[in-house]
């Protein structure tokens, strides 16, 4: 997870299920990103909350990523 407050909310029901699901998702995403990097791909991770709140910053981030990746 990242620093977003929404990612730290503990569900009131099915807590064990959601905790396990979150952990598995984080581990899967990390494994997939590492596999892509090992194959020479560049990875840019964007969080939904950032896209919604920080559109201009995310736009700059994407442009910079694409500029660097095209080298």
N, C-alpha and C positions, 0 to 999 in steps of 0.2 A: 504494500500500500504506500501511499505518499502522505504528505502532511495535511491533506484536505480534511476538514472536520467531518464531512459526510462519510469518509472511509473509516472513521473511528466510532461511528454510532453503533451501539450494541443493540441488536433487535430485542424486543420484549418477548417474543415467542420464538420457539425453535432455535434458541441461542446456540446450542451445540452444533446443529446442522449448519447454520450460517457461518459460524467460526471455522468449521472444517472446510466449507465451500470456499470461503475467502482465502484460507491458507493454501488450498489446492490451486486456486486461480493464480495467486501470487507466484507460487512455485512453478506452475506451468508457463506463465508469461516470462519469468526469468530464464527458464530452460530454453524456451523458444528464441528469445533474444540472443542468448549466448550461442545457440546453434547457428543463427543467421550471421552473427559476427564472425564465427569460425569459418563460415563459407565465403567471407569477404563482403557481406552485405552491411550497409550502414542502417542503423535503427533510430527512429525518432518516436518517442513515446509521448502521446498526447492524452491528457485526462479530460474527460467530459466536462468536469467543473471548470477547468481552465478555459476550455473553448467557449463555454457559455459566458464567463465573467471577464475574460482577458483576451477578447478577440484580436485586438490590434497587436498585442504582444505575441500571441500564438502565430499570427500571420507573419510577423518578423522572424519568428523562430523557424517556421517552415521555409521561408525564403532563404534564410541563412543555411539551413540544412541542405536544401537543394543546391545552393551555390557551392558548398563544400563538397557535396557528393559528386558533383560534375567534374571535379578536378582530375 
